[in-house]
């Protein structure tokens, strides 16, 4: 089995895991009708959607969607879960995201001078919410909390690691 087959199998397994989102049954019918893997059809749809987003709103829209769609989905899941740690992670993410958005708006004149700004922003947003890095907690603990806590009152201390 070559590498392409391995990755195709992984994508197919993921698609089967989320059949409603991926339109798995419809893609399976396309596969049987045309003889090409349903994974190829799925990737084609993703490419068309990504290209359309880029044409309609540019990389700014894509970076804003990356910073909003998955975190919103994960926040909804966290609200319904019993684990308080994921609530803390996502509440912290939204505080950092809001602060970043405000700073970005206030310094919008600088954005055009930073090469590949929106790609850097995209990577930063993924770093903020990725479960392996939990960058939002890092930014909150290292930057926001020390500078804001004195103004909002720090009567009750909560340990964030």
Secondary structure by P-SEA (a helix, b strand, c coil): ccaaaaaaaaaaaaaaacccccaaaaaaaaaaaccccaaaaaaaaaaaaaaaaaaaccaaaaaaaaacaaaaaaaaaaaacccaaaaaaaaaaaaaaaaaaaaaaaaccccccccaaaaaaaaaaaaacccccaaaaaaaaccccccccccccccbbbbcc
